[in-house]
């Protein structure tokens, strides 16, 4: 372990970024799904900084109850405050807490990294919201919590409900999709907004993320047995539906649906399709011509041919270097090596390392307010 | 070394079984393009090569003998995509190819070679002795392509799937190559390696040799003495008297002269600003390379010279297309992709347009007159890799007489395994630009390039990425899935369109009207086509555009 660490240090040499730490994470038996996602989140710099900030400000208030948020903050603080630049850390408390919290992750079965990420982000949001609620009831007179950035429409949609709290987790990861349905009889467009922390995309063989995003937002016709109930016509009508991105998130998380339920087989199958992802990306399926550019900074990779077994590793970009995290091991890789994780053009291939979750950060103005 | 234990060499037909989902023809307004034949390499190499290298193809017309007084009109590189180079020469009369190449008949033995042994000899043209003669029926037109650690040479006009020659590299993988049909004598083929090493050789000499190594090669940048960065693209300077340029993954481009032995010490100063373009010349006159151009931060992915050699276009990891005045060593203009790296580029015959393809799935049309992107081709479902080319043989159906509408035909291939053909109608794309001239006068005319440039941006200005709604979009005329693997190149010949996939399989699609019997009746066809080609295609390109 020590030797591996020094190798990385040697590889980086003078270029070792000031104050940065590259630590592998110990595997407690099939916890690679967790390790790979944690590394991606750790190198999501705005998220990390805000978590560390939260930790330091929360520590002063004293004995907070242990939860996933405190465990994660604890782990990140532990990594960032290491004296050594490289090494291995055991995320023991975090994993214990995770297993305690959710029985899904309790077994030693192979777990889905995307499910874990989803669970974690929602859990963090819940905890922050509860805390804010508690703080609010403690001091009624203090200033109201921040409102949703995306104004009136959403508030209307939520009717008389109180405005949802916008936590720093939201500010980083939350985007808003709008589901536009146009009744083909009266031409009325009904728009319904929904928030998301990640986009789950259907994939096709030999395609690109750009193309998958296009398909995600392509127009779908609702007809035959799948008609749309138009409020204006007061009846079921044929309609056209499309999903657009109303508010692009600061951190765009794209989940490739590589695990597909095959009805004939009665089970899930892994799709090893070759789906290329560029290091820079723009969203063209936005409501306004936002055209903000994103830069890829982390990839969670699923290794293996099936959905129920295998391994997870992650690729992370930090200070313009690409690093490969495989549980305890951390290596430097060339940027061009990222393309070896696109997938296979042929169904049966020896290459089973496939990009599964992609993390892009907006290059535009950082997450303001 | 020679392992004759199995016959993989002779089983290529099964190795490249036609995928059931692929059609063997595609339709265009002018008719059907039919799959005529395929070229590939011994299947045993596939597993070894898989994913490691991307196949590029170079087309080479070998003349009968070194021609002392060939007209030097630049007939090369009409359809230079980065992945595919076309270098055509006139055949000096018919019936001479066979004599020049008859040597191969002598060694076209029936050695079968083990697939597992990658150093095995692949010398024999194939296991069938009949091919040794049929290969050289008068057409000295060869396809040169790289797969894994080898360069393969196939006879374009034979039915034989297998290459006539293979050359293995022990030190590194060959990744790019170019052929100069105007080479006065000596070396005409240049090869760039993954290690950064560069070789120049005589193609004819390789074909005459029975071995599996390069023979009579000149070695440049030996063991990465000048640059250990991967070669990405290589090109002869048109009319450059044996000068050639090699682009590398570290953003540098080196200029070599084949007449120099390459032994001289070449060291260049440290690059101060990675983001700035700079040119450094070698300190000693004997040095080879003679110059280093630092072009960009990150890899140069592809380069292409304009037909006349005046301009050099480069595309790279940073997403920029750059156009240089080659002799002045000056950056003229350029612009950024919508997003992501640019992967390939190609000039129109008349030097007015440059096509680029990249990671934004778009085919960009760059106008040298407007110095900006004038159209985006939308139609690929994945990256457009190493495969854009103008079809210089295609003449617009309405170009005769009227001369009103100018059309260009071009093609693109992508990682989505599709070949797309496009028609670029100048009226269509110019009109939207006229409506909102970018600060220019409405009196846009087809004046000379230089006068137009005067009121354009200052020389060397790079354009930012265009906004989606500002760029006119064009749609493909034809989209056809041609291979099962992601594609890496295409080129146009008078008779056909050639597509190649990353794994080194090449398909030759006959143009409509070119029947198979005709194309097999090779000699007259080729000699006439080669004679007419530079003239006719040049005419189509330039005269019909003037409005």
Interface residues (C-beta under 8 A of the other chain):
Chain A: X204 X206 X207 X208 X210 X211 X274 X276 X278 X279 X280 X281 X282 X284 X289 X291 X293 X335 X336 X340 X345 X346 X349 X350 X351
Chain B: X47 X50 X51 X249 X298 X299 X319 X338 X339 X340 X341 X359 X360 X361 X380 X381 X382 X383 X415 X416 X417 X465 X467 X468 X469 X484 X485 X486 X502
